[in-house]
Amino acid sequence: MYESYEKNGRQVWVRGDLKNRQKEYCMCWDCRRFAPEREDKGCPIIHKVLGLAAEQGIVLPVWECPEFVKKQP
């Protein structure tokens, strides 16, 4: 169920069924405010979330957000 692998020079653990699936679960990818190509990511919330994730070597998908604005198709 859990597996270990190297990511960004660190050994990490992950639930095998969730590995590399963050985009499927993180609502930021469907938010108009999110700009992954920008240094500040276009949103102060995800900027902080991604900063903490990078600092700790973890993945944090966002499932709830007070600033969410749905992208138009």
C-alpha positions as CSV (number, residue, x, y, z in Angstrom):
1,M,0.0,0.0,0.0
2,Y,2.8,2.5,0.9
3,E,6.0,2.8,-1.1
4,S,9.2,4.7,-0.7
5,Y,11.0,6.6,-3.5
6,E,13.4,9.4,-4.1
7,K,12.0,12.8,-4.9
8,N,14.1,16.0,-5.2
9,G,17.0,14.3,-3.5
10,R,14.9,13.0,-0.5
11,Q,13.5,9.6,0.3
12,V,9.8,10.0,0.7
13,W,6.8,7.7,1.4
14,V,3.5,7.8,-0.5
15,R,0.4,5.8,-0.7
16,G,0.8,3.9,-4.0
17,D,-2.7,4.6,-5.3
18,L,-2.2,8.4,-4.9
19,K,1.4,8.8,-6.2
20,N,1.6,11.5,-9.0
21,R,-2.2,12.2,-8.8
22,Q,-2.1,15.6,-7.0
23,K,-3.6,17.5,-10.0
24,E,-6.6,15.2,-9.9
25,Y,-7.4,16.2,-6.3
26,C,-6.1,19.8,-6.0
27,M,-8.8,22.3,-6.8
28,C,-6.2,25.0,-7.6
29,W,-5.9,23.5,-11.1
30,D,-9.5,24.5,-11.8
31,C,-9.2,28.0,-10.3
32,R,-8.9,31.1,-12.4
33,R,-6.5,32.7,-9.8
34,F,-3.9,29.9,-10.0
35,A,-1.0,30.8,-12.3
36,P,1.6,28.0,-11.9
37,E,4.0,29.7,-14.3
38,R,4.3,32.8,-12.1
39,E,6.7,32.9,-9.1
40,D,3.9,33.9,-6.8
41,K,1.5,31.4,-8.4
42,G,-1.1,34.1,-8.7
43,C,-2.6,33.4,-5.3
44,P,-1.2,34.1,-1.9
45,I,-2.8,30.9,-0.4
46,I,-1.3,28.4,-2.9
47,H,2.0,30.3,-2.8
48,K,2.2,29.6,1.0
49,V,1.0,26.0,0.6
50,L,3.6,25.2,-2.0
51,G,6.3,27.0,0.0
52,L,5.5,24.8,3.0
53,A,5.3,21.7,0.8
54,A,8.7,22.4,-0.7
55,E,10.3,23.2,2.7
56,Q,9.0,19.9,4.2
57,G,9.3,17.7,1.1
58,I,5.6,16.9,1.1
59,V,2.6,17.1,-1.2
60,L,-0.5,19.1,-0.1
61,P,-3.5,19.1,-2.4
62,V,-6.0,21.8,-1.7
63,W,-9.6,20.5,-1.2
64,E,-11.3,23.6,0.2
65,C,-10.6,27.3,-0.4
66,P,-12.4,30.6,0.4
67,E,-10.9,32.3,-2.7
68,F,-11.7,29.7,-5.3
69,V,-13.0,31.1,-8.7
70,K,-14.0,28.4,-11.2
71,K,-12.3,28.6,-14.6
72,Q,-14.7,29.1,-17.5
73,P,-14.6,26.3,-20.1
